[in-house]
Amino acid sequence: MPGLCEGRIAIITGAGRGIGRSYALEFARQGAKLVVNDLGGSVDGSGSTLTPAQSVVEEIRRSGGQAVANGDDVSDWEGAERLIRTAIETFGGLDVLVNNAGILRDRMLFNMTADEWDAVIRVHLRGTFCPTRHAAAHWRDRAKSGRPSQARVINTTSVSGLYGNAGQSNYGAAKAGIAAFTIIAAKELERFGTTVNAISPGARTRMTESLRPGARDVPAQGFDPRSPDNIAPIAVWLGSLESSQVTGRVFEVSGGRLCLSEGWTRGPEVERNARWDPAELGPIVRSLLEKAQPAEPMSRSRAS
Protein backbone atom coordinates (compact mmCIF):
# COMPACT_ATOMS: atom_id res chain seq x y z
CA MET A 1 0.00 0.00 0.00
CA PRO A 2 1.44 3.44 -0.94
CA GLY A 3 2.48 5.65 1.95
CA LEU A 4 0.70 8.83 2.90
CA CYS A 5 3.45 10.94 1.27
CA GLU A 6 4.33 8.61 -1.60
CA GLY A 7 6.51 10.43 -4.13
CA ARG A 8 6.41 13.77 -2.30
CA ILE A 9 9.66 15.69 -1.97
CA ALA A 10 10.44 17.03 1.49
CA ILE A 11 13.12 19.10 3.18
CA ILE A 12 13.52 18.72 6.93
CA THR A 13 15.87 21.08 8.75
CA GLY A 14 17.60 20.07 11.96
CA ALA A 15 16.98 16.46 10.96
CA GLY A 16 20.20 14.87 12.17
CA ARG A 17 18.93 14.14 15.67
CA GLY A 18 15.86 14.16 17.92
CA ILE A 19 12.50 15.21 16.55
CA GLY A 20 13.92 16.13 13.13
CA ARG A 21 15.42 12.67 12.73
CA SER A 22 12.07 11.09 13.64
CA TYR A 23 10.37 13.32 11.07
CA ALA A 24 12.82 12.25 8.36
CA LEU A 25 12.47 8.54 9.08
CA GLU A 26 8.67 8.66 9.15
CA PHE A 27 8.41 10.76 5.99
CA ALA A 28 10.68 8.21 4.30
CA ARG A 29 8.54 5.30 5.57
CA GLN A 30 5.54 7.08 4.08
CA GLY A 31 7.20 7.25 0.65
CA ALA A 32 8.70 10.75 0.60
CA LYS A 33 12.05 11.66 -0.95
CA LEU A 34 14.13 13.56 1.59
CA VAL A 35 16.67 16.32 1.86
CA VAL A 36 18.02 15.84 5.38
CA ASN A 37 19.44 19.15 6.56
CA ASP A 38 21.53 19.58 9.68
CA LEU A 39 24.39 21.94 10.48
CA GLY A 40 25.61 19.36 12.98
CA GLY A 41 26.34 21.81 15.80
CA SER A 42 25.96 21.51 19.55
CA VAL A 43 22.83 22.51 21.47
CA ASP A 44 24.10 26.09 21.74
CA GLY A 45 24.76 26.26 18.00
CA SER A 46 28.53 26.04 18.06
CA GLY A 47 30.46 23.80 15.67
CA SER A 48 29.34 21.98 12.55
CA THR A 49 29.62 18.56 10.92
CA LEU A 50 27.65 16.75 8.23
CA THR A 51 27.87 13.46 10.14
CA PRO A 52 24.41 13.58 11.83
CA ALA A 53 22.62 14.37 8.56
CA GLN A 54 24.60 11.78 6.63
CA SER A 55 23.86 9.15 9.28
CA VAL A 56 20.11 9.68 8.87
CA VAL A 57 20.44 9.56 5.08
CA GLU A 58 22.26 6.23 5.29
CA GLU A 59 19.54 4.87 7.61
CA ILE A 60 16.86 5.89 5.12
CA ARG A 61 18.74 4.38 2.19
CA ARG A 62 19.28 1.08 4.01
CA SER A 63 15.52 0.81 4.38
CA GLY A 64 15.00 1.41 0.66
CA GLY A 65 14.22 5.13 0.75
CA GLN A 66 15.68 8.07 -1.15
CA ALA A 67 17.52 10.85 0.68
CA VAL A 68 20.44 13.25 0.42
CA ALA A 69 22.28 15.17 3.12
CA ASN A 70 22.64 18.94 3.31
CA GLY A 71 24.73 20.88 5.82
CA ASP A 72 23.77 24.46 5.00
CA ASP A 73 23.02 27.01 7.72
CA VAL A 74 19.28 27.67 7.36
CA SER A 75 19.64 31.15 8.87
CA ASP A 76 22.04 32.15 6.09
CA TRP A 77 20.30 33.68 3.06
CA GLU A 78 22.44 31.97 0.44
CA GLY A 79 22.61 28.74 2.45
CA ALA A 80 18.82 28.56 2.64
CA GLU A 81 18.59 29.15 -1.11
CA ARG A 82 21.07 26.31 -1.74
CA LEU A 83 18.98 24.08 0.50
CA ILE A 84 15.85 24.67 -1.58
CA ARG A 85 17.81 24.16 -4.80
CA THR A 86 19.15 20.86 -3.48
CA ALA A 87 15.62 19.42 -3.43
CA ILE A 88 14.74 20.83 -6.84
CA GLU A 89 17.97 19.75 -8.55
CA THR A 90 18.13 16.31 -6.88
CA PHE A 91 14.50 15.22 -7.02
CA GLY A 92 12.90 17.64 -9.47
CA GLY A 93 10.82 19.77 -7.11
CA LEU A 94 9.71 20.52 -3.58
CA ASP A 95 6.42 19.67 -1.89
CA VAL A 96 7.10 19.92 1.85
CA LEU A 97 9.35 22.15 3.95
CA VAL A 98 9.65 21.29 7.64
CA ASN A 99 11.42 24.05 9.59
CA ASN A 100 12.73 22.27 12.66
CA ALA A 101 16.31 23.49 13.29
CA GLY A 102 16.96 25.16 16.62
CA ILE A 103 19.37 25.92 19.45
CA LEU A 104 19.18 26.96 23.09
CA ARG A 105 21.05 29.61 25.05
CA ASP A 106 18.89 29.88 28.16
CA ARG A 107 19.53 32.71 30.59
CA MET A 108 17.47 34.92 32.86
CA LEU A 109 16.77 38.24 31.19
CA PHE A 110 18.96 40.25 33.57
CA ASN A 111 21.96 38.04 32.74
CA MET A 112 21.39 37.50 29.01
CA THR A 113 23.91 38.93 26.56
CA ALA A 114 23.10 40.45 23.20
CA ASP A 115 24.96 37.59 21.51
CA GLU A 116 22.82 35.00 23.34
CA TRP A 117 19.69 36.83 22.25
CA ASP A 118 20.81 37.28 18.63
CA ALA A 119 22.02 33.69 18.18
CA VAL A 120 18.71 32.14 19.23
CA ILE A 121 16.56 34.61 17.29
CA ARG A 122 18.73 34.05 14.22
CA VAL A 123 18.57 30.26 14.17
CA HIS A 124 14.88 29.91 15.06
CA LEU A 125 13.17 32.93 13.51
CA ARG A 126 15.48 33.85 10.64
CA GLY A 127 16.15 30.12 10.14
CA THR A 128 12.42 29.65 9.57
CA PHE A 129 12.03 32.72 7.36
CA CYS A 130 14.93 32.14 4.95
CA PRO A 131 14.04 28.62 3.72
CA THR A 132 10.33 29.48 3.64
CA ARG A 133 10.95 32.61 1.63
CA HIS A 134 12.97 30.78 -1.03
CA ALA A 135 10.49 27.89 -1.15
CA ALA A 136 7.58 30.33 -1.42
CA ALA A 137 9.20 32.06 -4.40
CA HIS A 138 9.59 28.67 -6.12
CA TRP A 139 5.94 27.77 -5.51
CA ARG A 140 4.74 31.21 -6.64
CA ASP A 141 6.72 30.92 -9.89
CA ARG A 142 5.25 27.46 -10.51
CA ALA A 143 1.73 28.78 -9.94
CA LYS A 144 2.30 31.70 -12.31
CA SER A 145 3.49 29.29 -15.00
CA GLY A 146 0.30 27.23 -14.66
CA ARG A 147 1.83 24.46 -12.54
CA PRO A 148 0.45 25.06 -9.03
CA SER A 149 1.89 22.97 -6.22
CA GLN A 150 0.12 21.19 -3.40
CA ALA A 151 2.86 22.45 -1.10
CA ARG A 152 3.20 22.39 2.66
CA VAL A 153 5.23 24.36 5.21
CA ILE A 154 5.42 22.94 8.74
CA ASN A 155 7.06 25.21 11.31
CA THR A 156 8.17 24.49 14.87
CA THR A 157 6.95 26.62 17.75
CA SER A 158 6.95 25.82 21.50
CA VAL A 159 4.87 26.14 24.63
CA SER A 160 7.67 28.39 25.85
CA GLY A 161 6.61 30.89 23.21
CA LEU A 162 2.88 30.22 23.37
CA TYR A 163 2.54 30.43 27.17
CA GLY A 164 5.89 31.66 28.48
CA ASN A 165 8.76 30.08 30.40
CA ALA A 166 11.18 31.90 32.70
CA GLY A 167 14.78 31.78 31.53
CA GLN A 168 13.85 31.54 27.86
CA SER A 169 13.02 35.08 26.76
CA ASN A 170 15.11 34.68 23.60
CA TYR A 171 13.81 31.21 22.73
CA GLY A 172 10.21 32.03 23.70
CA ALA A 173 10.20 35.26 21.72
CA ALA A 174 11.50 33.42 18.66
CA LYS A 175 8.93 30.65 19.02
CA ALA A 176 6.08 33.12 19.53
CA GLY A 177 7.30 34.91 16.42
CA ILE A 178 7.23 31.64 14.48
CA ALA A 179 3.61 31.07 15.51
CA ALA A 180 2.68 34.54 14.24
CA PHE A 181 4.76 34.01 11.09
CA THR A 182 2.85 30.78 10.48
CA ILE A 183 -0.53 32.51 10.59
CA ILE A 184 0.57 35.34 8.30
CA ALA A 185 2.39 33.11 5.82
CA ALA A 186 -0.70 30.90 5.60
CA LYS A 187 -2.73 33.91 4.46
CA GLU A 188 -0.12 34.97 1.91
CA LEU A 189 0.61 31.58 0.36
CA GLU A 190 -2.89 30.13 0.21
CA ARG A 191 -3.40 31.54 -3.30
CA PHE A 192 -0.53 29.36 -4.55
CA GLY A 193 -1.93 26.11 -3.13
CA THR A 194 0.44 26.17 -0.15
CA THR A 195 -0.61 25.51 3.44
CA VAL A 196 1.42 26.69 6.44
CA ASN A 197 1.00 25.17 9.90
CA ALA A 198 3.11 24.81 13.05
CA ILE A 199 3.77 22.13 15.63
CA SER A 200 4.59 22.73 19.28
CA PRO A 201 6.26 19.44 20.26
CA GLY A 202 6.90 17.98 23.70
CA ALA A 203 9.55 15.25 23.63
CA ARG A 204 12.87 14.09 25.01
CA THR A 205 15.68 15.70 22.99
CA ARG A 206 19.08 17.25 23.58
CA MET A 207 17.28 20.58 24.04
CA THR A 208 14.88 19.38 26.76
CA GLU A 209 16.84 16.83 28.77
CA SER A 210 18.10 19.46 31.24
CA LEU A 211 14.72 21.16 31.82
CA ARG A 212 13.42 18.84 34.54
CA PRO A 213 14.48 15.87 36.71
CA GLY A 214 14.10 12.52 34.98
CA ALA A 215 13.85 14.07 31.50
CA ARG A 216 16.42 11.61 30.16
CA ASP A 217 14.69 8.52 31.56
CA VAL A 218 13.35 6.00 29.05
CA PRO A 219 10.69 3.46 30.13
CA ALA A 220 11.99 -0.10 30.22
CA GLN A 221 8.93 -1.26 28.30
CA GLY A 222 5.60 -0.05 26.96
CA PHE A 223 4.66 3.33 25.56
CA ASP A 224 7.27 6.07 25.91
CA PRO A 225 5.37 9.39 26.18
CA ARG A 226 8.58 11.41 25.79
CA SER A 227 9.81 9.74 22.62
CA PRO A 228 10.37 12.17 19.70
CA ASP A 229 8.82 9.50 17.47
CA ASN A 230 5.41 10.52 18.85
CA ILE A 231 5.60 13.89 17.08
CA ALA A 232 6.21 12.55 13.58
CA PRO A 233 2.69 11.33 12.68
CA ILE A 234 1.06 14.79 12.73
CA ALA A 235 4.00 16.25 10.78
CA VAL A 236 3.62 13.59 8.09
CA TRP A 237 -0.14 14.10 7.91
CA LEU A 238 0.29 17.87 7.60
CA GLY A 239 2.79 17.21 4.80
CA SER A 240 0.37 15.00 2.89
CA LEU A 241 -2.32 15.82 0.35
CA GLU A 242 -4.94 14.99 2.98
CA SER A 243 -4.25 18.23 4.88
CA SER A 244 -5.14 20.60 2.03
CA GLN A 245 -7.94 22.29 4.01
CA VAL A 246 -5.83 22.92 7.13
CA THR A 247 -3.72 26.07 7.25
CA GLY A 248 -2.66 28.76 9.71
CA ARG A 249 -2.97 26.37 12.66
CA VAL A 250 -0.75 25.48 15.60
CA PHE A 251 -0.82 21.92 16.96
CA GLU A 252 0.55 20.94 20.37
CA VAL A 253 1.77 17.33 20.42
CA SER A 254 3.22 15.36 23.31
CA GLY A 255 3.06 11.60 23.81
CA GLY A 256 -0.39 10.53 22.68
CA ARG A 257 -1.91 14.00 23.17
CA LEU A 258 -2.86 16.19 20.20
CA CYS A 259 -4.16 19.67 20.95
CA LEU A 260 -5.14 22.55 18.71
CA SER A 261 -3.70 25.74 20.20
CA GLU A 262 -6.02 28.67 19.54
CA GLY A 263 -3.66 31.54 20.34
CA TRP A 264 -4.67 35.13 20.96
CA THR A 265 -8.41 35.80 21.17
CA ARG A 266 -10.25 38.99 22.12
CA GLY A 267 -11.46 38.85 25.70
CA PRO A 268 -13.68 41.15 27.80
CA GLU A 269 -13.97 44.70 26.52
CA VAL A 270 -15.60 48.02 27.23
CA GLU A 271 -16.10 50.85 24.77
CA ARG A 272 -17.46 54.39 24.73
CA ASN A 273 -17.58 57.15 22.17
CA ALA A 274 -15.02 59.35 23.91
CA ARG A 275 -11.38 59.46 24.98
CA TRP A 276 -10.56 57.78 28.28
CA ASP A 277 -9.22 59.83 31.18
CA PRO A 278 -6.21 58.02 32.71
CA ALA A 279 -7.51 58.73 36.21
CA GLU A 280 -10.68 56.71 35.61
CA LEU A 281 -9.04 53.65 34.06
CA GLY A 282 -8.12 51.85 37.31
CA PRO A 283 -11.60 50.42 38.06
CA ILE A 284 -12.24 49.85 34.36
CA VAL A 285 -9.12 47.72 33.96
CA ARG A 286 -9.81 45.81 37.19
CA SER A 287 -13.31 45.04 35.94
CA LEU A 288 -11.92 43.66 32.69
CA LEU A 289 -9.39 41.52 34.56
CA GLU A 290 -12.12 40.06 36.78
CA LYS A 291 -13.96 38.90 33.66
CA ALA A 292 -10.89 37.60 31.85
CA GLN A 293 -9.72 34.01 31.65
CA PRO A 294 -6.59 33.30 33.71
CA ALA A 295 -3.33 33.04 31.81
CA GLU A 296 -2.74 29.58 30.35
CA PRO A 297 -0.02 27.81 32.38
CA MET A 298 2.81 26.18 30.49
CA SER A 299 2.75 23.32 33.02
CA ARG A 300 -0.18 21.70 31.18
CA SER A 301 2.31 20.88 28.45
CA ARG A 302 5.97 20.02 28.26
CA ALA A 303 8.52 22.55 27.07
CA SER A 304 10.17 21.76 23.75
Secondary structure by P-SEA (a helix, b strand, c coil): ccccccccccccccccccaaaaaaaaaaaabbbbbbbbcccccccccccaaaaaaaaaaaaaacccccccccccccaaaaaaaaaaaaaacccccbbbbccccccccccccccaaaaaaaaaacaaaaaaaaaaaaaaaaaaaaacccccbbbbbbbcccccccccccaaaaaaaaaaaaaaaaaaaaaccccbbbbbbbccccccccccccccccccccccccccccccaaaaaaaaacccccccccbbbbbcccbbbbbbccccccccccccccccccaaaaaaaaaaaccccccccccccc
